[in-house]
Amino acid sequence: MKISALIAQLQLEQQKHGDLPIFTVDSDIGRMRVIPCKDGISRTTNGKPEEPNELVLEFHPAD
């Protein structure tokens, strides 16, 4: 899924149901980390991050 499709789906749900909290299957979301990756791996070369071709979303549960 691309960023635009994810945003569009979330906006549609927000219009239908209001600005509700979002949960994962396991827990409520305390914070989210977005990790730019190239083929699933976040790497740097000479201290410079590689050009990403995807994003990994890491959800952390609320305390």
PEKANOR-V682316 format. One record per residue. N is the residue number from 1. SS is DSSP state (A for helix, B for strand, O for the rest). OMEGA is omega in whole degrees, 0 to 359 (* if undefined). D_CENTER is the distance of its C-alpha to the mean C-alpha in Angstrom with 1 decimal. Layout:
<<N;SS;OMEGA;D_CENTER> <N;SS;OMEGA;D_CENTER>>
//
This chain:
<<1;O;178;10.9> <2;O;180;10.5> <3;A;183;8.6> <4;A;179;11.9> <5;A;178;12.3> <6;A;179;9.1> <7;A;180;10.3> <8;A;179;13.8> <9;A;179;13.4> <10;A;178;12.0> <11;A;178;14.9> <12;A;179;17.3> <13;A;178;16.7> <14;A;178;17.0> <15;A;182;20.3> <16;A;193;21.6> <17;A;183;20.9> <18;O;184;20.3> <19;O;184;17.7> <20;O;173;17.2> <21;O;179;15.2> <22;O;179;12.4> <23;B;167;12.9> <24;O;178;11.9> <25;O;186;15.0> <26;O;187;16.0> <27;O;171;15.5> <28;B;186;14.5> <29;B;176;11.4> <30;B;177;12.9> <31;B;181;10.2> <32;B;175;6.7> <33;B;177;6.8> <34;B;184;5.3> <35;B;175;8.1> <36;B;184;9.9> <37;B;170;12.1> <38;B;182;15.2> <39;O;175;15.7> <40;O;183;13.5> <41;B;176;15.2> <42;O;183;14.7> <43;O;172;18.2> <44;B;175;20.5> <45;B;183;24.0> <46;O;178;26.5> <47;O;181;23.9> <48;B;179;22.0> <49;B;175;18.5> <50;O;177;18.7> <51;O;183;17.5> <52;O;172;14.1> <53;O;177;14.1> <54;B;176;10.5> <55;B;173;7.1> <56;B;179;6.1> <57;B;180;3.3> <58;B;181;6.3> <59;B;178;7.5> <60;B;182;11.0> <61;B;176;13.7> <62;O;178;15.9> <63;O;*;19.3>>
//
